[in-house]
């Protein structure tokens, strides 16, 4: 199965032992920061107005850093965050902490792509990252929740004090515990401990959100009200094994949805038919002896028709199409599909080889625009100016990540079970794009379907939208997602 390599992200503060860090705000420098951390300026606070159909909403934006320190009181890292808080809002207004994934991705994707008061719109066909335009976001979540967007250490403008400090942050456990400390610090600093607290994470950030919720509960004594996962990794064993029949069956509906999108024939009914085939005849065929004769002919013909992959390639792979779909689209010679949206085709930079060697057209092309756009926005509108490079996506963080074993074995299913069990009001919303082949919605559906029904009933839902991994780049789908999330925060089902 093709997977992009980047995929593969206050008393209690002082009492934590496993990762001996505590935090304080950047304006209270109890230890000398030096080197690159000196390039980070003081916090910038500005006032703005969000235009809404229901009336103007005045809010305060803070772009700044929080300091993490080691047991000796020395600064081990500075963490950049942006907070948007409605003026004259009550203490019971929800507060959402958001982060992206990677590991190694900064929060600019969610910030300018979905939840913030400003949004980066691409050209009409969402294909060109050279001409994005920043504008007011009519679908900003600030309408119903205050927001704190956090760049984990090593991303954005968040930096460790030095190479020797990286090990305290670049790993599943270390990352969750450090972010839990940052959240606890912000809550105390802002006086928001009483607010309903939500976590939002995209991709590895969805995995991260569950781990952070557990770290908050166990290490900081803070309980979150809910989690929103966008295109998440939940269970690595359902995503990373290209030779596993179940993995292949869970991905197949996303490839079918992409084929329908490419033909302009998408319908939920057609995708539902692909889902039924995937979990019946397809799964049984892959799990059993490889078909032969007329049976093989019928099977490979159907898989090819559903996925839009050349039949000869389907037969050669014996129905396991996760490793071949990017460069085997029928009727599209010289094109390559993106795992982030298998309906998205681009010119293949290496058409002479069967291997998918090029940069991803979405991750490494289109959405790279978020980095420069956020740097300019922070400087020009939020008043945060630094010569430090904004790291939208840091491959070194990803390369050095401590998965506590194999990434194919990581899972937050136990975390979700525990949260749903011990926090009766806890709620979970999982959102995916139909044609995301990287973290297919089928894998998340499988996880939710296999949670104890008593835990899930009316408290854990899956919603699927047109598009891929970052389906919110489509304004229509972003609007639908925001409406569903608004209902989620209100504690009710969709209208």
Secondary structure, 3 states (H helix, E strand, C coil): CCCCCCCCCCHHHHHCCCCCCEEEECCCCCCCCCHHHHHCCCCEEEEEEECCCCCCEEEEEEEEEEEEECCCCCEEEEEEEEEEEECCCCCCCCEEEEECCCCCECCHHHHHHHHCCEEEECCCCCCCCCCCEEEECCCCHHHCCEEEEECCCCCECCEECCHHHHHHCCEHHHHHHHHHHHHHHHHHHHCCCCCCEEEEEECHHHHHHHHHHHHHHHHHCCCCCEEEEECCCCEHHHCCCCCCHHHHHHHHHHHHHHHHHHHCCCCHHHHHHHHHHHHHHHHHHHHCCCCCHHHHHHHHHHHHHHHCECHHHHHHCCCCCCCCHHHCECCCCCEEEECCEEEEEEECCCCCCCCCCCCCCCCCCHHHHHHHHHHHHHHHCCCCCCCCCCECECHHHHHCCECCCCHHHCECHHHHHHHHHHCCCCEEEEEEECCCCCCCHHHHHHHHHCCCHHHHCCCEEEEEECCCCCHHHCHHHHHHHHHHHHHHHCCCCCC
